[in-house]
């Protein structure tokens, strides 16, 4: 490649994505054409064409021990891998993200390295079970409730009454009315246990949020569709994800009113 030639970013992105497997091999160390063909499993002409393209763009060169990446090639490939990893982190829960509002404020850090479960046709209750496990293992949590599920009412009630859980929960107005009316006894006992603090918001909550405080800090995002069906669960314990969850929780909490005597 001429030293005066300016690389076109679009051409580079295209070339690196197409030649990623070969560039990965070269990142591990110099390779002869024969080694590239055998390790990647391509024909001689395909390997030659790929190497020639990388050479022409200044991303690879012929060295004393075979072909190797240039400094430009190494830097660009490392950036490509980082970008590809971020794309994969978003693609994995994409079917859940597509249910949420388009302008939803959810950070990449919530998705990176997260455990994701889906309500599949063959296992529709999988996320329900996994959320229950998280609640059962928690000592202290905070959360939001756009939807009331009977199984969670029973679980929370039993945890509160047994003194095994402390929680502060923010409910949508309609969800709170349903909970305090249709599950009046369980709700009253939970509140009277002193382990539950409740706040109510008139805002429509876009998802359920779980902030696990103890024994280990985690943030969980519960995705419901417009009909209230639980579609999936995203759980992450990274520092950045927890920080995002803390900020979201504080915003929802500040916009909600505390439960007053007579509300239940």
Buried (B, 14 or more C-beta within 10 A) or exposed (E): BEEEEEBEEEEBBEBBEEBBEBBBBBBEEBBEBEBBBEBBEBEEEBBBEBBEBBBEBBBBBEEEEBBBBBEBBBEBBEEBBEEEEEEEBEEBBEEBBEBBEEEEEBBEBBBBEBEBBBBEEEEEEBBBEBBBEBBEBBBBBBBBBBBBBEEBBEBBBBBBBEEEBBBBBBBBBBBBBBBBEEBEEBBEBBBEBEBBBBBBBEBEBBBBBBBBBEEEBBBBBBBBEEEEEBBBBBBBBBEBBBBBBBEBBEEBBEEBEEBEEEBB
